[in-house]
Amino acid sequence: MSRLMARSFMDLLWDYGVFIVFIIFSTLVPLWGRFFGKKEKTKADYVFGVGTISMGAMMLSIARGTLGVRSFLGYPSELFYRGAAMWETLYGMVTAYPIVCFVFIPVYFNLGVTSVYQYLDLRFNSRLVRCLASGTYVIRSLLNLGVTVYTPTVALNTVIGIPYWASLLGISVISIIFNLLGGLKAAITADVIQGVTMILISFGIIIQSMISVGGFDKIFTTPAEDGRLNFFNFTGDFTVRVDTTSAWLGQLFMSLSIFGCQQNFVQRYLSMSTFKEVRRTLMSNIPVVIGLFSLAWIVGMGVYSVYAQCDPMAAGYINKMDEILPFFVEDKFSYLPGVLGLFMASLFNGALSLNVSNLNSLATVTWEDFLSHLPRFKGISDKQQLNIIKFIGSVYGVMVMGVGFAVGLLSGVIESSMLMTSATSGPLLGVFLLAMLVPMANWKGAASGMIISHIITLWITFGSLTIEKEVVLLPTSVESCTNETFSTGIIKPSKSWLLSNTPLEVESDFSYLDSPFSDPQTQQSSSSSFPDSLYSVSYMYYSLIGTFITVIVGTIVSYATAHRDDAYDHKLLHPAIYRLSRLLPGKARRYVNNPDIRPKVRMESKVPLDKLEQDNFGFDGQSEAVVVVSEKKVSPLEPGIFVVSLSDSEKSSTVEKQNETYRKLDEDLREVRT
């Protein structure tokens, strides 16, 4: 018998009503501006939402994209049954923010790129490297989005009776409407609504837990006494599922790949006006992420304190770990009709907002990195480009729905999604580090590093499936279970009421949470022989392994294949690395001025150039027009490096006119030196 059958008609009516009202509200509010406000007229308006997104909304959107639905649903069950070891991934997440802010953003910000993978094309002058990176992102995102949108649909089916195909169709249709009518601004507004809703529900659960156990202090003392809050566990064993070292390093490299190399995040950074605004947003977001991340774990502590002496899973009321939070809401909020409907609507909207955000980014990447270079689309207008991007996003919406249906039929799709996420983060991060931090890196090294890294990490990932890993959960109790322990109407289901076919432990951004694990103290390597010992390495380290392979192989191959034609614009390097390279002994590296780099130009800027360079390493959105070709001694046949500050009239010219001026200056300099 399902739980749905045990609930009264009026309770069910309230839940349905709240669910429908919330979905309508969260859909119409982000699109309100489309009908009554400023409409996007250009591709930049759609992709970046220029000048219309507040810093607060951007902060919450970035935090929402960082944590995802998984933080809301999965972390409480993680603490309940496995403890707080994974909480320490917060160290790596927080460490990643300043690195992204001061390493990645100064390079991206003033290049005038729309797709983050366009940067790789500019740096390596290679379509192959660009397509390798963007293709990896597209495939991974499609698989992950299919899992993401499917996960809450089965929960909705088994809890409040909505057919999973109807939920999946609803998410997809609303996502396509968002894609056609909204753009980045609508996606961010949806993120804000979803984020605020999750925060309010989380606080409600914490307050209810405090009331149930008789005090706020017991929320902390009970899990601590039962061994749920053990931190700073340095095992030194690479096969342990997670300890402090692997949590920090694994999450650091995963977060750098997501925050610094993934289109949906970089697209948000570039939508801001100045580097100073980006820096303020990212650094201010650290306490926000710490708070939201920790909030989910405190929810788990509250749920554990309530059920410490009567584990619903051990007692047979739920069959999967991630059912614990929906069970708590149904059990402890039974006196408030509609709360369960709001909870399930937040899951639905969580998948919806993630889908909307990623469809926008997927469409942008596909247009900029693949279709825009086809002869058929050369010279089309900005409005036509915008329409094509919207059409691509709609096609992706249908494809994600198809993957979602496939997830319901083929469990291997879920596994493929998890494997793709863990295996591709390292190569993607590695090629960007090569581009920004290794001056000698060329396209041959970058392509070789990515391909070899993909092969090795996929080999390790699939090989790990051949290793038996014991699933060990922390002990729970059923000593205090009675017929009155749970609220009236709570009965043991005849089968899993939340996810009978697909585990909820499948969230797109953090795949290391998605598979069965062993307890850190009991997990042992299944074999000490090679390659089993390699297969036994915790996949918390996969992103680190992939990154180092890409950088090492890429550097070696670049050194062996160095050629004069590898010259590129020095603005594509990190400014600090460029300055450092000029101080090193040896032959001066040849740089060229790339006319395809079209920086943001803001005529209202009156800030001195030296102040801007000090502010953001020389690449601010309000920087004066400056051409730097080289500052080192060069041969007569190579362009020399000199700085030219343009006049006031030239500053007000278009970007195309600036580029023509720069080229003429180079030609004049060549003639003089000849």
N, C-alpha and C positions, 0 to 999 in steps of 0.2 A: 504494500500500500504506500502510496506517495504522501508526502506532507500536504500537498495541495488538497487532497481529499479530507484531511483532518481539520481544515480551516473553515470558518464560517463564511457565508456568502457576503456579508457586509464587510468583513475584513478583506476579503479578496477584491471587493468592489473598490474599497479605499485604496488598496495597493495599485490596482489597475489605473484608477483615476490619477493618483499622484505620479505614477510612472509616465502616463501620457502627457500630463500637464508639464512635467519637468522637461520631457524631450521636446515638446513644442516650444517651450520657453528658451531652452538652450540652443534651439535651431534658429528661431526668429530673431533673437537679440543680436547675434553676430552679423546677421544679414540686414539689420535695420538701416544701416548707413547706405546700403545699396539702393534702397528705394527712397530714402528721405535725406540722405547726406551726400557727401562728395563721392562720385563714382570714379573708379579707376579708368583712366583714359589711355594709359601707356603701359607697356610691358613692365617698366620700373615700378609703377603704382601697384600692379598686381603682384609682382615677385617680391618687392621690398616694402610696400606700403609706405612710401617715402613721406616723412613729415607728419604722419597721422597716428603713430604708435607711441604711447607714453612709456617712460622708463619703468614705472611700476608694473604695467601690463607685460612689458618685455621680460622683466625679471621673473615674474610668476610663470610666464610661458616657458622660459628656459629651464626653470626649476621643474615645472610640470613635465617637460620633455625629458629631463634628466632622470626622474624617478619613475614616471609611468604608472600604469595600473598595478604593476607588480608591487610597488611599495604599499599600496592600499590593501591588497588582498593576500600577497604572499609573505611579507615580512612577519606579520603576526603569527602565522603558522610556523614559520622558520624558528621564531623564538620559542614557541610552545613546545615543539618536538625536537629541536636541535640546538637550542641555545642561541646566544648572542654573538657567536664568533663572526658571522657574516656582517654584523653591525660595523665591524672594524674596516669594512670596505670604504667607509666614510672617509678614512684617512687619505686613501688614494684619490677619491673624488674631489676632496677639498684641495689636495696638492695640485691636481690637474688645472684648476681654475687659473691661478696666477701664471702657470706655464703657457696655457693657451692665450692668456691676455698679453703676455710680454714676448712670446716667441712666435705664435702663429698670426695673431691679428695685425701686428705692425707690417707684416709682409703682405697680407691680403688687402688691407683696408684701402690703400690708395692706388690699386691697380686697375680699378674700373671693371672688374670681372663680375659676371652674373652667376656662373657656375664655379664652384670651388675647384673643380677639376680642370677648368680652363687655365688655372694657374700653372698646372703641370705642363700643359701644352706650351705656354709662354716660356717656362723655365727650361724645358728639355727640347723644345721645338720638335715635338714628336706626338703625332696622333695616336701611336700605339700605346704609349704610356698613359695618355689621357683616357683612352678608351678602356684600358685595363682597369684603371681606378674607378671610372664612372660605371662601367659595366658591372664591376664587383658590387658597387653600392646599389645599383638597380635590382640585381638578382636577389641580393640579401634582403633588401627592403620589401620586395614583393612576397617572398616566402614568410618573412616575419609579420608583415601586415595581415597575411592570410590567417596565421595563427592568432594574432592579436584580435581580429574581428570575430573569429570563431569562438574564442574562449568564453566571453560572456553570453553568447547566444544559447549555449547548452545550459548554462546556469539559469537563464531566463525561462527556458523550456521546463526545467525540472522543478523550479521554485514557484513561479507564478503562472506556468502553463502556456507561455507563448511559444509556438513552434519555432525551432531553431532556424529553419529556412526563412521564416518571416522576419526574425530579428536580423539575420544576415542580409536579407534583401533591404530591410529598412535602413541599416547602417550604410549600405552601399549607395542606396538612392539618395539619402541625405548628404552623404559625402560628395556625390557627384553634383548635387545642387550647390553645395558650398563651393565646390571647385569652379563651377560656371559663374556664380554670382559674387563670390567673396574675394578670394586672394589671401595673401598673408595676413592682412589685418583681421579678416573674419576668422581665420584659423587661430590667431593669437587670442581673440576675444573668446572663442570657444574654449581654449586652454584655460583662460582666467576663470570662466564660469565653472569648469570642471574642477580646477584646483581649489577654488573657494568651497565648493560643495563637499569635496573630500575632506578638507580641513574641518568643516563644521560637523560632518558625520563622525570624524575621528574624535573630536572633543566630546561629542555626545556619548560615544562608546566609553571613553575614559571616565566621564562623570557617572555613567550607569555602573561601570565596574566599581568605582569608589563607593557608590551607594550599596551595591550588593555585598561587598566585603567589609564595609563598615569603617572606611578611612582611607585617605589618600596614601598614607605611608605604607599600607599593606600591598599596594600595587607594586612597590619596589622591594619590600622585604621578603614577600613570599617567593617570587622567582629567584631572588638572590640566595635564599636559604636552600632552595631546591636545585642549585647549580646551573641556573639559566644565565647568569651574568658573569661568566668567566672571561676576562680580557687579558691582553698582553701575553699570549701563548706562543712562544717562539720554539717550535719543535726542531727546526733545521731539516725536516724531512719533506722533500719535494713531492712525495706521493700522498701526503696528507691532504684531505679534501680542502680544508682552509685553516690556516693559522694566521697570526698577526702579519707575518712577512708576506705570505701569498695574498692575503686580503689587501694589503697596501699596494704591493707591486702589481698584482693582477688587475686591480681596479684602476690604478694609475694609468697603465698602458691602454686598458680598455677605454677609459674616460678620455684620454688624449685622442684616441682614434675617433671617438664619437663626437666630442666637443670641438675638436680642431680640424677634422678631415671629413665631416659628414655634412652634406648640403643643407639639411633642414636646420642645423644649428648655425653654420656660417652665414646662411641666408638671413638669419635674424641679426647677427652682428653687423652685417653690411647694410642693413636697413636703417641704421642709426647715422646721424649727421657727422659726427666727429669721433676720432679715436678716443678722445677724453670721455665722451659719453659711453662708448663701449667699455672702456676700462672701469668707469664708475659703476656701470651696470653689472659687469662680471664680478668685480670685487665685492660689491654690495650683495651680490647673490649668494656669496658663501654662507653667511649666517642664515639666509632663507633656506638654502638646501640643507644645512645642518638641522634646522628646526623641523622642516618637513620630513626629512629622512628619519630623524629621531622620533617624530610623532608616531610614525607607523610602528616602531618598535615599542613605544610606550603603550600603544593600543594592544600590542601582543602581550605585554606584561600585565595589563589590566584583564585581558581575557584569561590568561593563565591563572592569575590570582583568584578568579571566580571559579574556574574548573580544576583547580589544583588537586582536589580530592575526588574528582569525578570526571575523568577524561571522556568526552563524548565518543571519541573514536574507539577507545578501548572498551567502552560500554556498548558499542554497536549502533550508536545513533548516527554516526557518519562513517564513511568508508575511506575518505581521502583527507589528507592533512589540510589542504586549502579550503576545506568545507567549514573549518572551525569558526571563521569570522561570520559568514552568512548564518551559520547555526546560532551563534551568539545573538545576532540581531533579531532573528526570528524568535529566539527563546526569551531574551530579556526585554525586548521592546514589544512584546505581544499586547501590552496594555495601551499602546499607541498605534492605532490603525493607520496605515499609510507609510510608516517608517521603512518597512521592508521594501515597499514599492520605490521609495526614494533611494534606498541602498542599491537596488537592482538597476534603477535608472542611472545612477552614477557609474556603474560598471558599463552599461550600454554607452553612455556619453563618453566614458574614458576611451573605449575603443573607437568611437566616432571621432573624437578630437585628434587622437593619434593618427587615424586614417586621413583626416582632412589635411593635417600639417604635412604628412609625408607625401600625399598625392601632389600637393603644390611643388614640393622639392623634386620629386621624381619627374614630373612633367618638365620642370625647368632644366634639369640635368639632361634629359633625353633630347630636348630641343637644342640646347647650347652645345652639347658634346657630340651629338650624332646627326640630327636632321638638318641643322642650320648650315652644315658644310656641303650638303648635296646641291648640285647645280640647279635643280628644280626650284630651290628656295632662295637662290641668290638674289639680292636686291629687293626683296619684298618689304612692305612698309611695317612700321612698328605695330600698327593695329592688326595687321595680318599675323604677325608673330604672336601677338597676344591671343588671338583666336585659336591659333594652332596649339599653343601651350595649354589653353583650356580644353581643347579637344583631346590632347594627349592625356591630360589628367583624368578626363572622363573615361577614356579607354582603360587606363590603369585602375580606375575604380571598379570597372567590370571584371578586370583580370584578378584583382584582389578578391572579389566576391567568388570567382571561380576557384581560386586557391582555397578560400574558406570552405567551400563545398567539398573540395578534395580532401581537406583536413578531416572532415567528418567521415570520410570513407577510407582514407589511407593514413594509418598512423605514421608511416614512414615520412610523410611530408613534414610532420612536426619535428621528427628527428633531424631531417635535412635542414630545417630552419635553425635549430639549435647549433648544429655543426657548422653551418655557414657563418653564423654570427661569431662564434669563437675562433674559427679558422681564418677569417678574413680581416680581423681588426689589426693584427700585426703587420701583414704586408701593406695595408693601406697607410698605416701610420708611418711605417718605414720609408715609403717612397716620398712622403712629404718631408720627413726629416732629412732625407738625402737632398731634396731640392733646396731646402732652406739653410741647412747647416754644413753641407759638404760642397765647397766651391768647385772641386774637380769633377763632381758627379755629372755624367752625361746620360743621354737617352739609352745607350746600350747597357750601362750599369743599372739604371733604374728599372728597365724592362726585365733584365736578367734577374735582378734581386727580387722583384715581385713574383715572377714566374716560379723561381726556385723556392721561394718562401711559401708560396701557395702549395706547391707540391709536397713539401716536407710537413707543413702544418696539417694539411688534409690527410696525409699518410699517418701521422701521429693520432689525429682525431678519430679516423675510422679504425685504426689499430686498437684504440682504447676500448672500442666496443667489444673486442674479443677477450678482454680481461674481466674476470668475474670480480665484482665489487660488492662486498657485503653492506647491506643497508642496516645501520644501527641507529636507533632513535634513543633519546634520553628517556629514562623511566618515568612513567606516569602512574596515577593511582585511580582505583575505582572503589576505594574503601567506603566513601560516604555516599555512594549512589543509592537513591531510594526512588520510590514512585513519585515523590514530591520534589525531587531535585530540579526538574525542568518544568516549565510552565505547562498549563493545560493545553492539550492538543499536540504536544511533541511526542511522537511515537517513533519506534524503530522502523526505518524503511526496509522494504523488501529488496531494494537495490540502491545503489548510490543515487542520492537525490540531487546532486549538484553536477557531477561530471562523470557519467557512466562510461563514456568511451574515450574521452580525452582528458588528461590531467591538466589542472589549472596551473601547474608549475611550468608554464611556458610563456615567458614575457620576452618581448622582442629585443630589448636593449641589453639585458644582462643574462646571457645564456648560461653562465656558470651556476645560476640558481635553478636551472631547469631539469636537472637529472637527479636520480637517486645518489645519495652520498653516504659515506660512512662517518661515524663519529671520529674526530681527530685523534682521540686517545686509543681507539681500537682498530682503526684502519691499517691494514698491512698491505704491502705490495704483494701481488699474487705470484710474482716470479722475479728472481734476481737476474735472470739471464736476458741478454739482448735478443730481440728488441722488446721483450715484455717489460723490462725495467723502464724503457722509454715510454711505452704505452701507459704505464702506471702513473706517470707524472700528472699531477693535478692540472686540469685544464684552466685553472686560475692563471697558469703560467703561459698559456698558448699565445696570448697577445704579445707577451714579452719575447718569447722565442721567435715568433714571426717577425717582429720588429728588428731584432738583432740580426737575423739572417738576411733580411732585405738590405739593411745598412752595410753590413760587412761584405756581402757578395757584390752589392752595387758599387761600393768604394773600390774594391779590387778590380772588378771588370772595367770601371771608368778609368782607373789608372793605367790599365793595360791597353785600353783602346783610345786613349786621349788623342784629340785631333784639333787642329786650328779652327775647324768649323764648329766646335763645341761652344763658341763664344755666345754670351747672352747678356741681357741688360742687368747691371749689378743691383738694380732695385728689386730683383727677384730673389736675392739673398737676404737673409736677416741682416739688418744694418750693423749689428755688433760683429757678426761673422765677417762681413765685408771689410770693416775697419781693421779687424784682427789680421785678415789675410794680407792686407797691405803692409803690415809690419814684419811679416815673415820673410826670410831670405829666399833667394832664388829668382827665376825669371818672372817678370810681371805677367799676371794673367790678363788676357785680352777680353775686354767687355765691349759691347756694342749698344747703341741706343735703339730700343725697340719701339717703333711708331705705333704698335698695336696696344701699348699700355696707355690707357686714357684715364688719367687720374680725375677724381672729383674736383671740380673747380667752383669755389664759392667766392663771388666777387665782393661780398660784404666783409670779408676778412680783413682786419687791420692789424692782425697779430704779427709781430716781427718774426722773421724766418727762424732766427736762432732759438726763440722761445718755443716755436712749434717743434723743432728738431729735438729740443730737450724734453718736450712733453711726450713725444711718441717715437723716438728714435728716427725722426725725419720723415715719417710717412703719415701725416695727419690729413684728414679730409678737408682742412682749411689751409693747407700749406700753399705758399706762393709757388708760382711756376718756376721750376728749377731743372736744368739739364746737367747731368753729371755723366761724362763719358769716361774719364779716367783721371787719376791724380798722380799716377806713377810715370816714371820715365819710360817712354815707348819708342819703338823704331819709327822712322819717317813714314813707313808704309801703313802704320797702324794709327787709328784715330787717337789723338791725345785727349787728356781729361781736363776739362775746364768748366767753370760754373758761370752761367749767364742768368742774370736777373732781368726779367722783361719789364718794359715800361708799363705805365698805368693803362695806356690804350691797348697794349698787347694783352694785358691780363684780362681785358673784357672781351677778347676775341673768343671764338669757338675753339673746342678741343682740336678740331681738324686743322685750323689755322695755326695753332700752337705747334702741332706736330710738323707741319710744313716748315715753320720757322726753324725748328730744331734740325731738320734735315739739311736745310740751306746752310746753317751754321757749320755743320759737320763738313759739307762740301767745300765751303770757303776755307776752312782750316786745313783740309787736305791739300788744296791748291797752294796755299801760302807755304806749307811745309815742303811741298814738292819743288 
